[in-house]
């Protein structure tokens, strides 16, 4: 809410868009994000596929309609993204895939256990994402939008490699965490080595 009003005092168009819509995107995508974690933990990859299909079909369909009606602008596409994620999140909440009811089992002990288990991966994820954001800001300020476009094009090409790697890692993560929770360290290391070997060959 604060960033929305702060954006009135900024002159850079890209930062204005970021400050205005980042909080809305965060709220709209939160249930989908939580459901993503829950279905991966349950090894329900069919649900994961449906979640991504609902989101992508809604967003792509909305953008196509906007383009046909000649109302496709940067702001309208951002709003379409927010709306498609919001609708997908409502559907996911109604289906119960977020496991929101488990909040009644909350305890300080379980919170500490989850915090200590995930603190390093969370720190790694946050720092790598912040690194990408700061790259974008610095390139935009010092080189300009044209340089940023070239940089983003390279990033999109890298995603061709990243998408299958991340999908592979996401499908293997539940098995690794299952062995870890059962204190089967040898089995966990065997699966990890096998995954690393297969990924290296690919």
N, C-alpha and C positions, 0 to 999 in steps of 0.2 A: 504494500500500500504506500509506504514511504517513497520507494523508488519511482512509483507512478507520478507523484507530485514533484519529485526532484527533477524529473525529465524536462519540466518547463523551463529550467534554468540552464540547460545544456544546448549547445549549438550544433554539435556533431550528430548527423542524422542516424548513423548506425548505433551510436550509444543511446540515443533517444528511444529507438525501437527496442533495444535490449532492456533498458530500464522500465519501459512501459509494459512490456509483454512477458518478461521473464517470470514474474510472480504468478501470472495467470497460467502460463505453460506448466510451471511447477505444480500448481494445485490440480490442473486438469490431468496431468500424467501420473500423479502420486498413486491412485488406486491401481492403475495398470502396472506400475513399477513393483508395488507390493505383491500383486498377483503373480507377476513374473518370477519373483523369488520363491513364492509358495509352490507354484506348479513345478518349478525346477526341482525343488526339494522333494516333492512327491513323485518325481519322474513321470509327470503327466505332460509329455511333449505334444500330445494331441491338442491339449488345451492351449499350450504355448503357441501352436500353429494357428488355432482359431483366434486367439487374442491379436496376433499380428495381422491376420487376414482382415478382421473387423476394422482395425485401425487404418490399415493401408487402403482398403477398398473405400471406406468413408472419405478419407483425405483425398485420394486420387480422383474419386467420383466428383467431389465438391470442386476441386481445381478444374476438372474438365468442364463442368457446368459453368463455372465462372468464366472460363476461356470462351466458351460458346456464346455466352451472354455479353462478352466483351467488357467484363467487370473485373478482370484479373489484374490486381495491383499487388504490390508487396504487402501492404497492410491487410488486404482481403485474403491473401494466401496465408498469412500468419494467423488471422482470425479463423480461417478454415481449419488450420492445423490444431488450434486450441479447441474448436468445436468438435472436431472428429475425435480428438483424444478424450474430451469431456463425455461425449456420447458413449464411446468405447468403455470408459471408466464406469459409467452408470450401469451398462450392461454387465460388466464384470462384477460389480458390487451386487447386483441383483442375482447373479448366478452363484454368488458366495465364494468365488475363487480367491478373494483377497484374504480370507480367513480373519476378517475383522472381529468376529465374535471371540477370538482367542485373547483379546485384550482383557477379558475378565480374569484370566489366569496370570496377569502381570504380577511380578514380585521384584523387589530390589535385587535379590540373589540371582534370579534368572537374567535380569538386565545386565548385571555385572559379568556374568558368565558369557553372554552374547557379545558384550562390549569387548572383553578381553580376547575372545575368539576372533573377532572381525576387525580389531583396531588397525592392524597393519595393512590388510587389504583395503580397508576404507581410506586410510591415509594415502596409500599408493594411488587409488582411484581418483581421489580428490586432487592430489598434486598433479597427476597427469592431465586431468581435465582442465585445471587452472593454467597449466603450462600451455595448452592449446588455445585457451581464451586470451592469455596475455600475448601470445604470438600474433593472434588476429588483431588485437588492439594496437600493438607496436607497428606492425606492417601497415595498417590503415593510416596511422598518424604520420609515420616517417616516409613511406613510399607512396601511399594513396590507394584508392579503390582498385586501380588497374593491377597493381602489384599484388594486392590481396586476392584478386580473382585468379591470378596465375598460381599463387600459393595454394588456394583452395582446390584448384584443379589437380595439383599434385597429390593433395590429401585424398581426393576422391579416387584417384588411381590406386593409392595405397589400400583403400578400403576393399578393393577387389580381392586383395590378398587377406585382409583382416577379417572379412565377413565369414569365410569358411573356417578360419582358424578359431575365431571366437565361438562360432556355432559348435565346433568340435569340442572346445574346452567346456562350454556350457553343458553339453550332453554328458561329459565325463565327471563333472563336479559332484553330482549327487552320489555316485559310486564312491568317490574319494572321501566325501564327508561321512558316508555311511560306515566305511571301514574305520575312519578316524574315531567316530562315536563309539564303535564297538571295541576300540583299542586293538584293532588288528593292523598294527603298523607294517608288518611285512607284506600283507596283501595290498595295503594302500600304496606302498612303495613300488610293488610289482606293477599295479595298474598305472601309476604315474610314469614309470619308466617306459611301459608299453605305449602310452599315449604320446610321450615325448619322441620316442622312436618313430611312431607312425607319422606324426606331424613333421618330423625332420625329413622323412622320405617324400612326403607330399610336397 
